[in-house]
Amino acid sequence: MGRRELALGALVLLGALLAGCGSGESSAPLDDGTSIIAAQTDLDITVWPDGKGKGEPQRYTLSCPEPSGDHPDPERACEAVYDLNAADFEPVPPGAICTEIYGGPQQARLEGTFAGGDDVVPVALDLSRENGCNIDLWDRFAKVVPQPAG
């Protein structure tokens, strides 16, 4: 057995091990029997229509690339996720100068993992509409965060 065959065998074994570890990734077989690992985005979305502490939150799940979960429109939300990158999940930096525009009491929280491009990152992002910077962040996720009912 040559180096190429050993390297290919090791790669296939590594792919099989990673796919079986519950790592949030799934494997897709290729024509030659090897597999590639497709990263999975899994988000738990909590929405407080009237702000935290005011009424019951609405909770949703979303998984991509195969749109699933109890999100009201997982296909549309996953399409929006494909347009994001890891930096989009960063909160508004402390000390950012923001316009004093109030967009409403709505708040949301995204938790889970985001897989985009070569990045798989943990997500723990709070969203609100309390000022211009946060409204901009909220709007970035408008197709991912279901609109509050009522």
Sine and cosine of phi, psi and omega as CSV:
sin_phi,cos_phi,sin_psi,cos_psi,sin_omega,cos_omega
0.00,0.00,0.78,-0.62,-0.03,-1.00
-0.99,0.10,0.11,-0.99,0.01,-1.00
-0.86,0.50,-0.66,0.75,-0.02,-1.00
-0.88,0.48,-0.70,0.71,-0.01,-1.00
-0.91,0.41,-0.64,0.76,0.03,-1.00
-0.89,0.45,-0.70,0.72,-0.01,-1.00
-0.90,0.44,-0.68,0.74,0.02,-1.00
-0.90,0.43,-0.67,0.74,0.03,-1.00
-0.88,0.47,-0.67,0.74,0.02,-1.00
-0.90,0.43,-0.64,0.77,0.03,-1.00
-0.90,0.43,-0.69,0.73,0.02,-1.00
-0.90,0.45,-0.68,0.73,0.01,-1.00
-0.90,0.44,-0.70,0.71,0.03,-1.00
-0.87,0.49,-0.69,0.72,0.04,-1.00
-0.87,0.49,-0.66,0.75,0.01,-1.00
-0.91,0.40,-0.65,0.76,0.02,-1.00
-0.90,0.43,-0.71,0.70,0.00,-1.00
-0.90,0.43,-0.64,0.77,-0.01,-1.00
-0.92,0.40,-0.50,0.87,-0.04,-1.00
-1.00,0.01,-0.01,1.00,-0.10,-0.99
-1.00,0.00,0.05,1.00,-0.04,-1.00
0.91,0.41,0.60,0.80,-0.10,-0.99
-1.00,0.10,0.15,0.99,-0.05,-1.00
0.99,0.17,0.26,0.96,0.00,-1.00
-0.82,-0.57,0.46,-0.89,0.07,-1.00
-0.84,-0.55,0.42,-0.91,-0.01,-1.00
-0.95,-0.32,0.52,-0.85,0.02,-1.00
-0.83,-0.55,0.83,-0.56,-0.03,-1.00
-0.95,0.31,0.60,-0.80,0.09,-1.00
-0.99,-0.17,0.17,-0.99,-0.03,-1.00
-0.86,0.51,-0.51,0.86,-0.05,-1.00
-1.00,0.02,0.15,0.99,0.05,-1.00
1.00,-0.04,-0.21,0.98,0.06,-1.00
-0.99,0.16,0.05,-1.00,0.02,-1.00
-0.67,-0.74,0.41,-0.91,0.14,-0.99
-0.93,-0.36,0.42,-0.91,-0.03,-1.00
-0.97,-0.24,0.84,-0.54,0.03,-1.00
-0.99,-0.16,0.85,-0.52,-0.03,-1.00
-0.95,0.30,0.51,-0.86,-0.09,-1.00
-0.92,-0.40,0.72,-0.70,0.17,-0.98
-0.99,-0.14,0.82,-0.58,0.04,-1.00
-0.77,-0.64,0.88,-0.47,-0.03,-1.00
-0.82,-0.58,0.69,-0.73,0.22,-0.98
-0.98,-0.21,0.82,-0.58,-0.09,-1.00
-0.88,-0.47,0.82,-0.57,0.05,-1.00
-0.87,-0.49,0.76,-0.65,-0.03,-1.00
-0.83,-0.55,0.77,-0.64,0.13,-0.99
-0.94,-0.33,0.98,-0.18,-0.06,-1.00
-0.85,0.52,-0.57,0.82,-0.03,-1.00
-0.94,-0.34,0.25,0.97,-0.02,-1.00
0.99,-0.13,0.42,-0.91,0.01,-1.00
-0.86,0.51,0.66,-0.75,0.02,-1.00
0.99,0.11,0.02,1.00,-0.01,-1.00
-0.82,-0.57,1.00,0.02,0.00,-1.00
1.00,-0.03,0.16,-0.99,-0.02,-1.00
-0.97,0.23,0.68,-0.73,0.06,-1.00
-0.96,0.27,0.41,-0.91,0.11,-0.99
-0.98,-0.20,0.76,-0.65,-0.09,-1.00
-0.88,-0.48,0.65,-0.76,-0.02,-1.00
-0.63,-0.77,0.38,-0.92,0.15,-0.99
-0.83,-0.55,0.48,-0.88,0.02,-1.00
-0.57,-0.82,0.76,-0.65,0.09,-1.00
-0.79,-0.61,0.65,-0.76,0.03,-1.00
-0.67,-0.74,0.47,-0.88,0.37,0.93
-1.00,0.08,-0.39,0.92,0.11,-0.99
-0.99,0.13,0.96,-0.27,-0.09,-1.00
-0.84,0.54,0.87,-0.50,0.03,-1.00
-0.41,-0.91,0.08,-1.00,-0.05,-1.00
0.92,-0.38,-0.03,-1.00,0.00,-1.00
-0.99,-0.13,0.29,0.96,0.13,-0.99
-0.86,0.51,0.65,-0.76,-0.04,-1.00
-0.88,0.47,-0.44,0.90,0.00,-1.00
-0.59,-0.81,0.95,0.30,-0.09,-1.00
-0.89,0.45,-0.52,0.85,0.01,-1.00
-0.90,0.44,-0.75,0.66,0.00,-1.00
-0.90,0.43,-0.66,0.75,0.00,-1.00
-0.91,0.42,-0.66,0.75,0.02,-1.00
-0.92,0.40,-0.61,0.80,0.08,-1.00
-0.86,0.51,-0.65,0.76,0.03,-1.00
-0.92,0.38,-0.61,0.79,0.02,-1.00
-0.88,0.48,-0.61,0.79,-0.01,-1.00
-0.88,0.47,-0.41,0.91,0.00,-1.00
-1.00,0.06,-0.06,1.00,-0.03,-1.00
-0.99,-0.10,0.26,-0.96,0.17,-0.99
-0.72,-0.69,0.10,-0.99,-0.09,-1.00
-0.84,0.55,-0.60,0.80,-0.02,-1.00
-0.90,0.43,-0.44,0.90,0.02,-1.00
-0.91,0.42,-0.35,0.94,-0.03,-1.00
-1.00,-0.02,0.14,0.99,0.04,-1.00
-0.99,0.15,0.65,-0.76,0.05,-1.00
-0.95,0.32,0.20,-0.98,0.10,-0.99
-0.88,0.47,0.78,-0.62,-0.04,-1.00
-0.89,0.45,0.59,-0.81,0.08,-1.00
-0.86,0.51,0.64,-0.77,0.03,-1.00
0.99,0.14,0.05,1.00,0.03,-1.00
-0.89,0.47,0.63,-0.78,0.04,-1.00
-1.00,0.02,0.90,-0.43,-0.10,-1.00
-0.83,-0.55,0.51,-0.86,0.08,-1.00
-0.92,0.39,0.53,-0.85,-0.01,-1.00
-1.00,0.02,0.86,0.51,0.05,-1.00
-0.97,-0.24,0.76,-0.65,0.03,-1.00
-0.98,-0.20,0.85,-0.53,-0.06,-1.00
-0.98,-0.19,-0.05,1.00,0.01,-1.00
0.76,-0.65,0.16,-0.99,-0.09,-1.00
-0.99,0.13,-0.13,0.99,-0.10,-0.99
-0.84,0.54,0.64,-0.77,0.08,-1.00
-0.68,-0.73,0.42,-0.91,0.03,-1.00
-0.50,-0.86,0.32,-0.95,0.08,-1.00
-0.68,-0.73,0.74,-0.68,0.09,-1.00
-0.93,-0.36,0.77,-0.64,0.05,-1.00
-0.68,-0.73,0.56,-0.83,0.05,-1.00
0.64,-0.77,-0.68,-0.73,0.03,-1.00
-0.71,-0.70,0.55,-0.83,0.06,-1.00
-0.87,-0.50,0.75,-0.66,0.06,-1.00
-0.86,-0.51,0.91,-0.41,0.02,-1.00
-0.57,-0.82,0.78,-0.62,-0.06,-1.00
0.88,0.47,-0.80,-0.60,0.03,-1.00
-1.00,-0.08,0.05,1.00,-0.09,-1.00
-0.99,-0.16,0.72,-0.69,0.24,-0.97
-0.80,-0.59,0.93,-0.37,-0.11,-0.99
-0.80,-0.60,0.52,-0.85,0.12,-0.99
-0.95,0.31,0.53,-0.85,-0.02,-1.00
-0.86,-0.51,0.77,-0.64,0.15,-0.99
-0.49,-0.87,1.00,0.09,-0.15,-0.99
-0.82,-0.57,0.81,-0.59,0.08,-1.00
-0.99,-0.12,0.68,-0.73,0.00,-1.00
-0.86,-0.51,0.57,-0.82,0.10,-1.00
-0.47,-0.89,0.01,-1.00,0.02,-1.00
-0.82,-0.58,0.55,0.83,-0.13,-0.99
-0.98,0.20,-0.33,0.94,0.04,-1.00
-0.37,-0.93,0.05,-1.00,-0.09,-1.00
-0.85,0.52,-0.65,0.76,0.00,-1.00
-0.90,0.43,-0.70,0.71,-0.02,-1.00
-0.95,0.32,-0.54,0.84,0.08,-1.00
-0.89,0.45,-0.67,0.74,0.04,-1.00
-0.87,0.50,-0.70,0.72,0.03,-1.00
-0.90,0.43,-0.69,0.72,0.03,-1.00
-0.85,0.53,-0.73,0.69,-0.04,-1.00
-0.90,0.44,-0.52,0.85,0.05,-1.00
-0.87,0.50,-0.50,0.87,-0.03,-1.00
-0.96,-0.29,0.30,0.95,-0.08,-1.00
-0.84,0.55,-0.56,0.83,0.00,-1.00
-1.00,0.03,-0.20,0.98,0.01,-1.00
-1.00,-0.05,-0.68,0.73,0.00,-1.00
-1.00,0.05,0.90,-0.44,0.02,-1.00
-0.86,0.51,0.62,-0.79,0.05,-1.00
-0.92,0.40,0.73,-0.69,0.01,-1.00
-0.84,0.54,0.68,-0.73,0.05,-1.00
-0.97,0.23,0.52,-0.85,0.09,-1.00
0.99,-0.10,0.00,0.00,0.00,0.00
